[in-house]
């Protein structure tokens, strides 16, 4: 679907797991798409945070850490669906028994430090949504936590959120937050990167951009 939407680079950010990232890398590379390993982490406050990793190995190490630091209750597939682990050919190779949407023990105050310790970057997810958005949960954007970026689901929200929270519009990332294939959007939001570089270099350039500190 990403290929049909003419996307060049995409991230997989399953809830509280990176276990499908190896298959995602294998499949994406077959279609000439640059993959980014990630996770949509649920903090202890029930806030969703996008976590991205330049290297797949770092994402898998972070996955092990979160596996040991999330609240575990048995999944009910008849209610929440099966939590499948696939290979690069879409074949089932495993299944996660504990419900993945539960919170982890990582707090919003500590999340940047924890993610950076695994070589990653992070930013609050879909802050313009009521469901698990940082503003919906806390009522505001805490000033003592300096995120480099904030994710919006809708591009039309940029100016209103920029004015309300005094954030430079360039610090917003607009993402599809696609939970279904049909939610994946066409190539309408982008970063300026050198497309003539190889995949690893493009990925490195993206993370250099994402790591630039806010003034």
Secondary structure, 3 states (H helix, E strand, C coil): CCCCCCCCEEEECCECCCCCHHHHHHHHHHCCCEEEEEEEEECCCCCEEEEEECCHHHHHHHHHHHHCCECCCECCHHHHCCCEEECCCCCEEEECCECCCCCECCCCCCHHHHHHHCCEEEEECCCCCCCCCHHHHHCCCCCCCCCCCEEECCHHHHHHHHHHHCCCHHHEEECCCCCCHHHCCCCCCCCCCCCCCCHHHHHHHHHHHHCCCCC
